[in-house]
Amino acid sequence: MRYRLTFIAGAAVGYVLGARAGRERYEELRKGARRIAQNPAVRNTAETAAVNGRALAGRALDKMGDRVPGPVKDRVRSLREQRSPDEDEWGTSNT
């Protein structure tokens, strides 16, 4: 699934960069992308993926211990501090 999404994103970027349809078509694409990005289901999925990514990075750091370079440790710690996994940006449950 990840490869399919990467391909679709690459195809969309290639179309936008290579299109000769002009500014009007670009604005249509931009408006559609914004509408998708503001969809509550998409936003919730993205937030869930971010929370899961932070949790996995923390667990990987705990398992790797001293073998992880300092800058990577610092970045993982900053991700842990960004937001508690039980709360979204409004302070309510994410479920």
C-alpha positions in Angstrom: 0.0 0.0 0.0 2.9 2.4 0.9 4.4 1.9 -2.6 1.1 2.6 -4.3 0.6 5.8 -2.3 4.2 6.9 -3.1 3.6 6.2 -6.8 0.3 8.2 -6.8 2.0 11.1 -5.0 4.9 11.0 -7.5 2.5 10.9 -10.5 0.6 13.8 -9.1 3.7 15.9 -8.6 5.0 15.0 -12.0 1.7 16.0 -13.6 1.7 19.3 -11.8 5.3 20.1 -12.7 5.0 18.9 -16.2 1.5 20.0 -17.1 1.0 22.6 -19.9 -2.6 23.2 -18.9 -1.7 26.5 -17.2 -2.5 28.2 -14.0 -6.2 27.3 -14.1 -5.6 23.6 -14.0 -3.0 24.0 -11.3 -5.5 25.9 -9.1 -8.1 23.1 -9.7 -5.6 20.5 -8.5 -4.6 22.6 -5.6 -8.2 23.1 -4.5 -8.9 19.3 -4.8 -5.8 18.5 -2.7 -6.8 21.0 -0.1 -10.3 19.5 0.1 -8.8 16.0 0.6 -6.3 17.2 3.2 -9.1 18.9 5.2 -11.3 15.8 5.2 -11.8 14.7 8.9 -11.1 11.1 8.0 -7.8 11.9 6.3 -6.8 14.2 9.2 -7.6 11.6 11.8 -5.7 8.9 9.9 -2.7 11.2 9.5 -2.8 12.0 13.3 -3.0 8.4 14.2 -0.1 7.6 11.9 2.0 10.3 13.5 1.2 9.1 17.0 2.0 5.5 16.1 5.2 6.7 14.5 6.3 8.5 17.6 5.5 5.4 19.7 7.4 3.1 17.4 10.4 5.5 17.3 10.5 5.5 21.1 10.3 1.8 21.3 13.1 1.4 18.7 15.2 3.9 20.7 14.7 1.9 23.9 15.7 -1.3 22.2 18.8 0.1 20.4 20.2 1.9 23.4 23.7 3.2 23.0 24.0 2.2 19.3 21.8 5.1 18.3 23.7 8.4 17.4 23.1 11.4 19.7 21.2 13.6 17.1 18.8 10.7 16.5 18.2 10.3 20.2 17.5 14.0 20.5 15.0 14.0 17.7 13.1 11.0 19.1 13.0 12.6 22.5 11.6 15.8 20.9 8.9 13.7 19.1 7.9 12.1 22.4 7.4 15.5 24.0 5.3 16.9 21.2 2.0 15.4 22.3 0.7 12.7 24.5 -0.7 9.7 22.5 -4.0 9.9 24.3 -4.9 13.5 23.3 -5.3 15.3 20.0 -4.7 19.0 19.5 -8.0 20.0 21.3 -7.2 17.9 24.4 -9.9 15.3 23.8 -9.6 11.6 23.1 -8.4 10.6 19.6 -10.9 7.8 19.3 
